[in-house]
Structures are given as C-alpha cells and as structure tokens.
C-alpha cells in the first residue's frame, strides 16, 4: 500500500494520474473505492485537491469532473 500512498501527480494529467493509482489499487485486494478516492484526492496537486474537496465528491467517477476543470 505504501506505493499507492507515495505517488505524486507531478506532470501527469488528471486522467493519467487517476489511471496510474487505479492500476496500483488493483494490486491491493483489500483496498475499497473509498480508500482509493481518498488516496487520489490526497495526492493531487494542491489546487486540484482543493477544487475536488469543495465539490464534495462521493465517488471516483464524480471526482474526475472537478479535477479536470481545476487542472
């Protein structure tokens, strides 16, 4: 699980970053969607994270729209 939590978005697009973390999460069978959502939001660039948190997203699918807008 450390690999998932140590990722940073860096220069990756929102979609590429979410895809990377989703692939890593599939290697962790005990990780649920809520934990993955938390990991993704936590590791977004600060301005993207703020926008997503303000949108009060509930699912992984919901977080993509505000994250793409904030890019």
N, C-alpha and C positions, 0 to 999 in steps of 0.2 A: 504494500500500500504506500510505502514511502515514495516510490517512483511517481505515483499519481499526485501526491501532495507536494512534490518538489518541482513540478513543471511550472514554467512561466510562459506567458503568451509571447513575449518578445516581439518579433516582427511578423508573427503568424497572423493571418486574418482570423476573424472570429470563427468562421466556419471550419478552417483548418485546425484551429486550436481545440474547438469542441470535438472534432473528429478524432484528434490525437488522444484526448482524455477519454473519450468513449471507447476507443480501442484498448487503452490501458485498463479501463474498468472491466472489460470483458475477461481479463485475466484474473480478476478478483471476484469469485463467485458469491461472496458474502456481501458485496457492495450493492446497495439498492439505489434506485433512481434519485432519491432524496439526498443521499450522500454524494452521488456523482454531481448533482446540481450544485450542492454546496462547494464541492471541490472546484468546479468550473468557475463559479462566481468568485470564489476566494482568490483564484489565480489570474483572473482577468486584469488588464491594465486598470489602474485606479479610476480613471474617468469612465471606463466602460462598466466596471463593477458598481460605481455609484448610480449610474443610469439604470442598470438592471435591478438593483436593490430598490430604487424608487418606484419601479414598475411593479414591484411586489409579485413577481412571477411565482407560479406554483409548480411548473413542470419544466423539463428540459426543452420541450418544444416551445413553450412560452418565452423562455429566456433568449432565444435566438433573435426575435424581432427587435427588442430594445437594445440588445448588444450590437446588432448590425447598424442600427440608427446611430449609436454612440461612437462607432468605430473612429 
